């Protein structure tokens, strides 16, 4: 959907542009960037939830120490990240995506 909209906007904004692979490449690139910006916070939350430790952590063979669950769920994770780092926190690490 984004690709079609960007393609239409480019054609309307630049009526002399030739319709072909270059137009498709530009519209597709912008649509891909839109997809990354839209979904990155969800991907970040998914990763943080997947890597949080639950259960017991073995400190040594003789004793076991219960670990603390960092996030209680998706909304708690988003709220915590936002509270600690603002909107910028939800996009931390995005600049290293390629």
FENQUI-V678555 format. One record per residue. N is the residue number from 1. RES is the residue in three letters. SS is DSSP state (A for helix, B for strand, O for the rest). OMEGA is omega in radians with two decimals (NA if undefined). D_LAST is the distance of its C-alpha to the last C-alpha in whole Angstrom. Layout:
((N/RES/SS/OMEGA/D_LAST) (N/RES/SS/OMEGA/D_LAST))
This chain:
((1/UNK/O/-3.14/22) (2/UNK/A/3.13/20) (3/UNK/A/-3.13/19) (4/UNK/A/3.13/23) (5/UNK/A/3.13/24) (6/UNK/A/3.12/21) (7/UNK/A/3.13/23) (8/UNK/A/3.13/26) (9/UNK/A/3.13/26) (10/UNK/A/3.14/25) (11/UNK/A/3.13/28) (12/UNK/A/-3.10/30) (13/UNK/A/-3.12/29) (14/UNK/O/-3.03/29) (15/UNK/O/-3.12/32) (16/UNK/O/-3.10/32) (17/UNK/O/-3.13/28) (18/UNK/O/3.12/29) (19/UNK/O/-3.10/27) (20/UNK/O/-3.05/25) (21/UNK/A/3.14/22) (22/UNK/A/3.08/21) (23/UNK/A/3.13/22) (24/UNK/A/3.12/20) (25/UNK/A/-3.13/17) (26/UNK/A/-3.14/17) (27/UNK/A/3.12/18) (28/UNK/A/3.11/15) (29/UNK/A/3.12/12) (30/UNK/A/3.12/14) (31/UNK/A/3.09/15) (32/UNK/A/3.08/12) (33/UNK/A/3.09/11) (34/UNK/A/3.13/14) (35/UNK/A/-3.14/13) (36/UNK/A/-3.13/10) (37/UNK/A/-3.12/13) (38/UNK/A/-3.01/16) (39/UNK/A/-3.07/15) (40/UNK/A/3.13/13) (41/UNK/A/3.11/16) (42/UNK/A/3.11/17) (43/UNK/A/3.10/15) (44/UNK/A/3.13/15) (45/UNK/A/3.12/19) (46/UNK/A/-3.14/19) (47/UNK/A/3.14/17) (48/UNK/A/3.12/20) (49/UNK/A/-3.12/23) (50/UNK/A/-3.06/22) (51/UNK/A/3.08/22) (52/UNK/O/-3.04/25) (53/UNK/O/3.05/28) (54/UNK/O/3.07/31) (55/UNK/O/-3.07/35) (56/UNK/B/3.06/36) (57/UNK/B/-3.14/34) (58/UNK/B/3.09/37) (59/UNK/O/3.05/38) (60/UNK/O/3.13/40) (61/UNK/O/-3.05/42) (62/UNK/O/-3.08/45) (63/UNK/O/3.13/43) (64/UNK/B/-3.08/41) (65/UNK/B/3.11/39) (66/UNK/B/3.13/38) (67/UNK/O/-3.12/34) (68/UNK/O/3.07/33) (69/UNK/O/-3.04/31) (70/UNK/O/-3.08/29) (71/UNK/O/-3.13/28) (72/UNK/O/-3.13/30) (73/UNK/O/-3.07/28) (74/UNK/A/-3.10/25) (75/UNK/A/3.11/27) (76/UNK/A/3.12/28) (77/UNK/A/3.13/25) (78/UNK/A/-3.13/24) (79/UNK/A/-3.13/27) (80/UNK/A/3.12/27) (81/UNK/A/-3.13/23) (82/UNK/A/-3.13/24) (83/UNK/A/-3.09/27) (84/UNK/A/-3.00/26) (85/UNK/A/-3.12/23) (86/UNK/O/-3.13/23) (87/UNK/A/3.12/21) (88/UNK/A/-3.14/18) (89/UNK/A/3.14/19) (90/UNK/A/3.14/17) (91/UNK/O/3.14/14) (92/UNK/O/3.13/14) (93/UNK/O/-3.12/11) (94/UNK/A/-3.12/9) (95/UNK/A/3.11/8) (96/UNK/A/3.09/6) (97/UNK/O/3.05/4) (98/UNK/O/NA/0))
